[in-house]
Amino acid sequence: MSLRALALLAAIAALALGAVACGDDEEDEGVSIPSISVPETVPTVPETPTAPETTTPEGGGTGAGGGQPDSAENDVPPPSGSPQERFEQFCEQNPGACGD
């Protein structure tokens, strides 16, 4: 059997199966669609733990900032390699993205 004849036979078989599968629409009238119910619940959001506050001893402390808290007037650089440092680097490279 040639490849062309085999392809033709496969196409005829597919059409025959498609015609059988279509059937009569009136037979489907007895089919009911099951209903489902979803319980109404309010999703809960887990509490986000807060980082403990750190304090610097009065009288100066060590490092940049002189022991004063980080603020607009006293920019204390974040620890090297920290997420805060990566954020500040991103803001320096993309000033419009950080509200500057």
N, CA, C and O atoms as a MOPAC input file, in Angstrom:
PM7 MOZYME 1SCF
protein

 N      0.85600 1    -1.16600 1     0.00000 1
 C      0.00000 1     0.00000 1     0.00000 1
 C      0.90500 1     1.23200 1     0.00000 1
 O      1.86700 1     1.30500 1     0.76400 1
 N      0.59400 1     2.17900 1    -0.84700 1
 C      1.42900 1     3.36800 1    -0.96000 1
 C      1.11200 1     4.35700 1     0.16600 1
 O      0.08400 1     4.25900 1     0.83500 1
 N      1.99600 1     5.27800 1     0.34600 1
 C      1.82900 1     6.30000 1     1.37800 1
 C      0.59400 1     7.16100 1     1.10500 1
 O     -0.11100 1     7.55400 1     2.03500 1
 N      0.33600 1     7.44900 1    -0.16100 1
 C     -0.82700 1     8.25300 1    -0.54100 1
 C     -2.11900 1     7.49900 1    -0.21100 1
 O     -3.06400 1     8.09500 1     0.30600 1
 N     -2.16800 1     6.21000 1    -0.50100 1
 C     -3.35300 1     5.41000 1    -0.21200 1
 C     -3.57500 1     5.29600 1     1.29600 1
 O     -4.71200 1     5.33800 1     1.76600 1
 N     -2.48300 1     5.15100 1     2.05300 1
 C     -2.59000 1     5.06600 1     3.51200 1
 C     -3.10400 1     6.38500 1     4.09400 1
 O     -3.91500 1     6.37300 1     5.02000 1
 N     -2.64700 1     7.50600 1     3.56900 1
 C     -3.11200 1     8.81000 1     4.03200 1
 C     -4.59000 1     8.99500 1     3.71100 1
 O     -5.34000 1     9.52300 1     4.53300 1
 N     -5.01300 1     8.57000 1     2.53700 1
 C     -6.41500 1     8.67300 1     2.15200 1
 C     -7.28900 1     7.80700 1     3.04900 1
 O     -8.37000 1     8.22300 1     3.46400 1
 N     -6.81700 1     6.60900 1     3.34200 1
 C     -7.56400 1     5.70700 1     4.22300 1
 C     -7.69200 1     6.30400 1     5.62500 1
 O     -8.75300 1     6.20800 1     6.24100 1
 N     -6.62700 1     6.91500 1     6.13300 1
 C     -6.65500 1     7.54400 1     7.45500 1
 C     -7.62300 1     8.72200 1     7.47500 1
 O     -8.33700 1     8.91700 1     8.45900 1
 N     -7.65700 1     9.51000 1     6.40000 1
 C     -8.56300 1    10.65200 1     6.33200 1
 C    -10.01300 1    10.18500 1     6.30000 1
 O    -10.86500 1    10.78400 1     6.95600 1
 N    -10.30400 1     9.13700 1     5.55600 1
 C    -11.67200 1     8.61600 1     5.48600 1
 C    -12.10100 1     8.06200 1     6.84200 1
 O    -13.24400 1     8.25100 1     7.25800 1
 N    -11.18400 1     7.37800 1     7.53000 1
 C    -11.50500 1     6.83100 1     8.84700 1
 C    -11.78600 1     7.95600 1     9.83600 1
 O    -12.69800 1     7.84500 1    10.65600 1
 N    -11.01100 1     9.04100 1     9.76800 1
 C    -11.22100 1    10.17000 1    10.67100 1
 C    -12.57000 1    10.82900 1    10.41100 1
 O    -13.27400 1    11.19100 1    11.35300 1
 N    -12.93400 1    10.98700 1     9.14600 1
 C    -14.23400 1    11.58100 1     8.81400 1
 C    -15.37700 1    10.68600 1     9.27800 1
 O    -16.39700 1    11.17900 1     9.75900 1
 N    -15.21200 1     9.38300 1     9.13700 1
 C    -16.25800 1     8.45800 1     9.56600 1
 C    -16.43500 1     8.50700 1    11.07500 1
 O    -17.56300 1     8.51400 1    11.56700 1
 N    -15.33400 1     8.54200 1    11.81000 1
 C    -15.42700 1     8.63000 1    13.26900 1
 C    -16.03000 1     9.96200 1    13.70100 1
 O    -16.78300 1    10.01100 1    14.67400 1
 N    -15.71200 1    11.03600 1    12.99700 1
 C    -16.26400 1    12.34700 1    13.31300 1
 C    -17.76400 1    12.38000 1    13.09600 1
 O    -18.48900 1    12.98800 1    13.88300 1
 N    -18.23600 1    11.73900 1    12.04800 1
 C    -19.67200 1    11.71500 1    11.77000 1
 C    -20.40500 1    10.91100 1    12.81700 1
 O    -21.51400 1    11.27600 1    13.20700 1
 N    -19.81600 1     9.82900 1    13.27900 1
 C    -20.44600 1     9.00500 1    14.31200 1
 C    -20.46200 1     9.75400 1    15.63800 1
 O    -21.43300 1     9.65600 1    16.38800 1
 N    -19.41800 1    10.48900 1    15.93200 1
 C    -19.31900 1    11.19200 1    17.20900 1
 C    -20.29900 1    12.35300 1    17.30300 1
 O    -20.71900 1    12.71100 1    18.40300 1
 N    -20.67300 1    12.94900 1    16.17300 1
 C    -21.58200 1    14.09900 1    16.20700 1
 C    -22.94000 1    13.68800 1    16.74300 1
 O    -23.46100 1    14.33400 1    17.65300 1
 N    -23.51000 1    12.66000 1    16.21600 1
 C    -24.77900 1    12.14800 1    16.72600 1
 C    -25.90600 1    13.14100 1    16.57300 1
 O    -25.78800 1    14.12700 1    15.84500 1
 N    -26.99900 1    12.87800 1    17.26100 1
 C    -28.19800 1    13.69600 1    17.20200 1
 C    -28.24900 1    14.57200 1    18.44800 1
 O    -28.07500 1    14.07100 1    19.55800 1
 N    -28.48300 1    15.86200 1    18.28400 1
 C    -28.51500 1    16.78200 1    19.42100 1
 C    -29.67200 1    16.50800 1    20.36700 1
 O    -29.58100 1    16.85200 1    21.54500 1
 N    -30.73700 1    15.91300 1    19.90500 1
 C    -31.89700 1    15.67200 1    20.76100 1
 C    -31.60000 1    14.65400 1    21.85200 1
 O    -32.28000 1    14.64200 1    22.87800 1
 N    -30.61200 1    13.81100 1    21.65600 1
 C    -30.26600 1    12.81500 1    22.66400 1
 C    -29.68400 1    13.46400 1    23.90800 1
 O    -29.75300 1    12.87500 1    24.98600 1
 N    -29.11400 1    14.65200 1    23.79700 1
 C    -28.44400 1    15.29700 1    24.91400 1
 C    -29.39300 1    16.02200 1    25.86200 1
 O    -28.93700 1    16.57500 1    26.86300 1
 N    -30.69500 1    16.03900 1    25.58400 1
 C    -31.62100 1    16.78200 1    26.43300 1
 C    -31.70100 1    16.21500 1    27.84800 1
 O    -32.00600 1    16.95600 1    28.78300 1
 N    -31.44200 1    14.94400 1    28.02700 1
 C    -31.53100 1    14.34100 1    29.35400 1
 C    -30.28800 1    14.54800 1    30.19900 1
 O    -30.27500 1    14.17200 1    31.37200 1
 N    -29.25700 1    15.12800 1    29.64100 1
 C    -28.01200 1    15.33400 1    30.37000 1
 C    -28.14500 1    16.57400 1    31.24300 1
 O    -28.56900 1    17.62900 1    30.77200 1
 N    -27.78700 1    16.44400 1    32.50200 1
 C    -27.83000 1    17.61400 1    33.38600 1
 C    -26.40500 1    17.98800 1    33.77600 1
 O    -25.53200 1    17.13000 1    33.90800 1
 N    -26.19800 1    19.24800 1    33.95300 1
 C    -24.88900 1    19.74200 1    34.34900 1
 C    -24.85800 1    19.79300 1    35.86900 1
 O    -25.71400 1    20.43300 1    36.48100 1
 N    -23.89300 1    19.13400 1    36.48500 1
 C    -23.83400 1    19.14700 1    37.94600 1
 C    -23.51400 1    20.54800 1    38.46900 1
 O    -22.76600 1    21.30300 1    37.84700 1
 N    -24.08100 1    20.86700 1    39.59400 1
 C    -23.78000 1    22.16200 1    40.19400 1
 C    -22.79000 1    21.95000 1    41.32800 1
 O    -22.79700 1    20.92300 1    42.00700 1
 N    -21.95400 1    22.93700 1    41.50900 1
 C    -20.99100 1    22.86800 1    42.59300 1
 C    -21.16800 1    24.09600 1    43.46200 1
 O    -21.60000 1    25.15000 1    42.99200 1
 N    -20.83800 1    23.95400 1    44.70400 1
 C    -20.92000 1    25.11300 1    45.59300 1
 C    -19.55500 1    25.33800 1    46.21800 1
 O    -18.84200 1    24.40100 1    46.57700 1
 N    -19.22100 1    26.59900 1    46.33300 1
 C    -17.95600 1    26.98600 1    46.91900 1
 C    -18.27000 1    27.66600 1    48.24400 1
 O    -19.01500 1    28.64600 1    48.27700 1
 N    -17.71000 1    27.15600 1    49.33400 1
 C    -17.98900 1    27.78600 1    50.61900 1
 C    -17.43900 1    29.20600 1    50.65800 1
 O    -16.34200 1    29.48400 1    50.17400 1
 N    -18.22500 1    30.08600 1    51.24400 1
 C    -17.78800 1    31.46900 1    51.34600 1
 C    -16.92000 1    31.62000 1    52.58000 1
 O    -17.39500 1    31.51700 1    53.71100 1
 N    -15.66300 1    31.86100 1    52.34900 1
 C    -14.72800 1    32.06400 1    53.45400 1
 C    -13.94100 1    33.32500 1    53.19000 1
 O    -13.76100 1    33.73300 1    52.04200 1
 N    -13.48800 1    33.92100 1    54.22500 1
 C    -12.65400 1    35.10700 1    54.10500 1
 C    -11.21300 1    34.64700 1    54.25500 1
 O    -10.84600 1    34.07400 1    55.28100 1
 N    -10.39600 1    34.89500 1    53.23800 1
 C     -9.00700 1    34.46100 1    53.35800 1
 C     -8.30000 1    35.22000 1    54.46900 1
 O     -8.53500 1    36.41000 1    54.68000 1
 N     -7.45700 1    34.52900 1    55.15300 1
 C     -6.70600 1    35.16600 1    56.22400 1
 C     -5.30300 1    35.47000 1    55.73300 1
 O     -4.70100 1    34.68600 1    54.99900 1
 N     -4.80300 1    36.59500 1    56.14000 1
 C     -3.46100 1    37.01200 1    55.76800 1
 C     -2.58100 1    36.83900 1    56.99800 1
 O     -2.86100 1    37.40600 1    58.05400 1
 N     -1.51900 1    36.05400 1    56.85700 1
 C     -0.65200 1    35.86600 1    58.02400 1
 C      0.02700 1    37.17000 1    58.40200 1
 O      0.33300 1    37.99900 1    57.54500 1
 N      0.25500 1    37.33700 1    59.68000 1
 C      0.92600 1    38.54400 1    60.15000 1
 C      2.37800 1    38.51400 1    59.72200 1
 O      3.03700 1    37.47500 1    59.77300 1
 N      2.86300 1    39.66100 1    59.30300 1
 C      4.26200 1    39.76600 1    58.92500 1
 C      5.05900 1    40.13200 1    60.16600 1
 O      4.79200 1    41.15000 1    60.80500 1
 N      6.03100 1    39.30600 1    60.50300 1
 C      6.81900 1    39.64600 1    61.69300 1
 C      7.63300 1    40.90700 1    61.44300 1
 O      8.13600 1    41.13000 1    60.34200 1
 N      7.75000 1    41.70700 1    62.45500 1
 C      8.52600 1    42.93600 1    62.32200 1
 C      9.91600 1    42.71200 1    62.87900 1
 O     10.11400 1    41.94300 1    63.81900 1
 N     10.85800 1    43.39000 1    62.28800 1
 C     12.23500 1    43.27300 1    62.75600 1
 C     12.38100 1    44.03900 1    64.06300 1
 O     11.81400 1    45.12000 1    64.22000 1
 N     13.13100 1    43.48600 1    64.98700 1
 C     13.32500 1    44.21400 1    66.25100 1
 C     14.09900 1    45.50500 1    66.00800 1
 O     14.97900 1    45.57000 1    65.15000 1
 N     13.75600 1    46.51700 1    66.77300 1
 C     14.44300 1    47.79100 1    66.63600 1
 C     15.83500 1    47.68200 1    67.23000 1
 O     16.03800 1    47.06700 1    68.27700 1
 N     16.78000 1    48.28400 1    66.54700 1
 C     18.14600 1    48.28600 1    67.07000 1
 C     18.45800 1    49.68000 1    67.55900 1
 O     18.02000 1    50.67200 1    66.97700 1
 N     19.19600 1    49.74200 1    68.59900 1
 C     19.58000 1    51.04500 1    69.14700 1
 C     21.08900 1    51.14500 1    69.18200 1
 O     21.80100 1    50.14800 1    69.30300 1
 N     21.54800 1    52.35500 1    69.07600 1
 C     22.97700 1    52.63200 1    69.14500 1
 C     23.22800 1    53.37600 1    70.44000 1
 O     22.47700 1    54.28600 1    70.78900 1
 N     24.24700 1    53.00900 1    71.13500 1
 C     24.51300 1    53.70700 1    72.40300 1
 C     24.73600 1    55.19800 1    72.16900 1
 O     25.31500 1    55.60900 1    71.16400 1
 N     24.26600 1    55.98900 1    73.11600 1
 C     24.42600 1    57.44000 1    73.00300 1
 C     25.90700 1    57.77700 1    73.07000 1
 O     26.70600 1    57.05400 1    73.66600 1
 N     26.24700 1    58.88900 1    72.44500 1
 C     27.63400 1    59.31600 1    72.52000 1
 C     28.39100 1    59.01900 1    71.24500 1
 O     29.62100 1    59.06500 1    71.23800 1
 N     27.69200 1    58.71700 1    70.16800 1
 C     28.40300 1    58.62200 1    68.90300 1
 C     28.31800 1    57.28400 1    68.23200 1
 O     27.89700 1    57.22300 1    67.07700 1
 N     28.68500 1    56.22300 1    68.87100 1
 C     28.69600 1    54.93300 1    68.19800 1
 C     29.83400 1    54.88700 1    67.20400 1
 O     30.70700 1    55.75500 1    67.20900 1
 N     29.82900 1    53.87800 1    66.35200 1
 C     30.90000 1    53.75300 1    65.38000 1
 C     30.32600 1    53.74700 1    63.98400 1
 O     29.13500 1    53.49900 1    63.79700 1
 N     31.15800 1    54.01600 1    63.01200 1
 C     30.74500 1    53.94000 1    61.62400 1
 C     30.08400 1    55.21800 1    61.14500 1
 O     30.04800 1    56.22500 1    61.85300 1
 N     29.55600 1    55.15800 1    59.91500 1
 C     28.92500 1    56.31800 1    59.29400 1
 C     27.66000 1    56.69600 1    60.02800 1
 O     26.96700 1    55.83100 1    60.56300 1
 N     27.35500 1    57.96200 1    60.05800 1
 C     26.12500 1    58.41300 1    60.68600 1
 C     26.30800 1    58.84600 1    62.11600 1
 O     25.41800 1    59.49600 1    62.66500 1
 N     27.41300 1    58.52200 1    62.74600 1
 C     27.68300 1    58.96500 1    64.11000 1
 C     26.67500 1    58.47700 1    65.12200 1
 O     26.45000 1    59.15700 1    66.12300 1
 N     26.05000 1    57.31700 1    64.90700 1
 C     25.11200 1    56.77400 1    65.87200 1
 C     23.70600 1    57.30100 1    65.71400 1
 O     22.80200 1    56.86800 1    66.42900 1
 N     23.50000 1    58.21400 1    64.80500 1
 C     22.16600 1    58.76600 1    64.57000 1
 C     21.38200 1    57.82300 1    63.65800 1
 O     21.97800 1    57.12000 1    62.84100 1
 N     20.04200 1    57.79800 1    63.78700 1
 C     19.24600 1    56.92400 1    62.92100 1
 C     19.30000 1    57.39000 1    61.46800 1
 O     19.53500 1    58.56400 1    61.18200 1
 N     19.07900 1    56.45500 1    60.57400 1
 C     19.07600 1    56.75700 1    59.14800 1
 C     17.86600 1    57.63400 1    58.83200 1
 O     16.74000 1    57.29100 1    59.19200 1
 N     18.09200 1    58.75100 1    58.16800 1
 C     17.01000 1    59.66000 1    57.79800 1
 C     17.43500 1    60.44600 1    56.57000 1
 O     18.54500 1    60.27900 1    56.06600 1
 N     16.54200 1    61.30400 1    56.09300 1
 C     16.86300 1    62.12500 1    54.92700 1
 C     18.03400 1    63.05500 1    55.22300 1
 O     18.83800 1    63.34900 1    54.33800 1
 N     18.13000 1    63.52200 1    56.47700 1
 C     19.20800 1    64.42500 1    56.85900 1
 C     20.47900 1    63.67000 1    57.21300 1
 O     21.56800 1    64.23700 1    57.12900 1
 N     20.36700 1    62.41000 1    57.60500 1
 C     21.51700 1    61.61900 1    58.04200 1
 C     21.47700 1    60.27000 1    57.31900 1
 O     20.93100 1    59.30000 1    57.84500 1
 N     22.04800 1    60.20700 1    56.12200 1
 C     22.00600 1    58.98400 1    55.33000 1
 C     23.07200 1    58.01800 1    55.82300 1
 O     24.26600 1    58.23600 1    55.61900 1
 N     22.62700 1    56.95200 1    56.47300 1
 C     23.53100 1    55.91300 1    56.95200 1
 C     23.53200 1    54.80300 1    55.91400 1
 O     22.47900 1    54.23200 1    55.63100 1
 N     24.69700 1    54.48000 1    55.33300 1
 C     24.72100 1    53.43900 1    54.30900 1
 C     24.36300 1    52.07500 1    54.90600 1
 O     24.74700 1    51.76500 1    56.03300 1
 N     23.62400 1    51.26100 1    54.14100 1
 C     23.25300 1    49.93500 1    54.63300 1
 C     24.45500 1    48.99600 1    54.61500 1
 O     25.46900 1    49.29100 1    53.98100 1
 N     24.34100 1    47.86500 1    55.31200 1
 C     25.44100 1    46.89500 1    55.31000 1
 C     25.73700 1    46.40600 1    53.89500 1
 O     24.83300 1    46.27000 1    53.07000 1
 N     27.00300 1    46.14700 1    53.63000 1
 C     27.42800 1    45.69600 1    52.31000 1
 C     26.78400 1    44.35300 1    51.96100 1
 O     26.78600 1    43.42400 1    52.76900 1
 N     26.23700 1    44.26400 1    50.75100 1
 C     25.62300 1    43.02700 1    50.27500 1
 C     24.19500 1    42.80600 1    50.75200 1
 O     23.59800 1    41.77800 1    50.43200 1
 N     23.63700 1    43.73800 1    51.50200 1
 C     22.28200 1    43.57400 1    52.03800 1
 C     21.24100 1    43.94600 1    50.98800 1
 O     21.55800 1    44.63500 1    50.01800 1
 N     19.98200 1    43.49000 1    51.17600 1
 C     18.91400 1    43.89700 1    50.25400 1
 C     18.74300 1    45.41700 1    50.21900 1
 O     18.41100 1    45.98600 1    49.18000 1
 N     18.97100 1    46.06400 1    51.35400 1
 C     18.84700 1    47.51800 1    51.40000 1
 C     19.90000 1    48.17400 1    50.50300 1
 O     19.61500 1    49.16000 1    49.82500 1
 N     21.12100 1    47.61800 1    50.50500 1
 C     22.16500 1    48.17600 1    49.64400 1
 C     21.80500 1    47.99100 1    48.17300 1
 O     22.00200 1    48.89700 1    47.36300 1
 N     21.27200 1    46.80000 1    47.82300 1
 C     20.86100 1    46.56500 1    46.43900 1
 C     19.74200 1    47.52400 1    46.04500 1
 O     19.71600 1    48.00100 1    44.91000 1
 N     18.81300 1    47.81500 1    46.96400 1
 C     17.73200 1    48.75600 1    46.68200 1
 C     18.28900 1    50.15200 1    46.43300 1
 O     17.88700 1    50.82100 1    45.48200 1
 N     19.20800 1    50.59200 1    47.28100 1
 C     19.78100 1    51.92400 1    47.10200 1
 C     20.55600 1    52.01700 1    45.78500 1
 O     20.50900 1    53.04600 1    45.11100 1
 N     21.26600 1    50.94900 1    45.41600 1
 C     21.97600 1    50.94700 1    44.14200 1
 C     20.99400 1    51.01800 1    42.97900 1
 O     21.23600 1    51.72900 1    42.00400 1
 N     19.88700 1    50.28600 1    43.07600 1
 C     18.86700 1    50.32700 1    42.03300 1
 C     18.31800 1    51.74100 1    41.90300 1
 O     18.15300 1    52.24500 1    40.79200 1
 N     18.03300 1    52.38700 1    43.03700 1
 C     17.47700 1    53.73700 1    42.99900 1
 C     18.46800 1    54.73800 1    42.41600 1
 O     18.06800 1    55.68300 1    41.73500 1
 N     19.76500 1    54.53600 1    42.68000 1
 C     20.77200 1    55.42100 1    42.09300 1
 C     20.80000 1    55.26200 1    40.57800 1
 O     20.98100 1    56.24000 1    39.85200 1
 N     20.62000 1    54.01900 1    40.09500 1
 C     20.66300 1    53.76200 1    38.66100 1
 C     19.35700 1    54.11800 1    37.97400 1
 O     19.35300 1    54.41300 1    36.77900 1
 N     18.23900 1    54.09800 1    38.70800 1
 C     16.89400 1    54.35900 1    38.15500 1
 C     16.16300 1    55.35400 1    39.05000 1
 O     15.22500 1    54.96500 1    39.74600 1
 N     16.55700 1    56.61400 1    39.05500 1
 C     15.97100 1    57.57700 1    39.99300 1
 C     14.45500 1    57.73900 1    39.83100 1
 O     13.77300 1    57.99100 1    40.82500 1
 N     13.91800 1    57.60800 1    38.65500 1
 C     12.48100 1    57.76600 1    38.46100 1
 C     11.67600 1    56.63100 1    39.06800 1
 O     10.49600 1    56.81400 1    39.36800 1
 N     12.27700 1    55.46200 1    39.25700 1
 C     11.56700 1    54.30300 1    39.78000 1
 C     11.36300 1    54.37400 1    41.28500 1
 O     10.50100 1    53.68200 1    41.82600 1
 N     12.14000 1    55.19400 1    41.96100 1
 C     12.09000 1    55.24000 1    43.42200 1
 C     11.49200 1    56.51900 1    43.96200 1
 O     11.59300 1    56.78600 1    45.16000 1
 N     10.87500 1    57.31300 1    43.11300 1
 C     10.19500 1    58.51400 1    43.58200 1
 C     11.09500 1    59.71600 1    43.75900 1
 O     10.69300 1    60.69600 1    44.38600 1
 N     12.29000 1    59.66900 1    43.23000 1
 C     13.17400 1    60.82600 1    43.34600 1
 C     12.86900 1    61.82300 1    42.27500 1
 O     13.51100 1    62.87000 1    42.20600 1

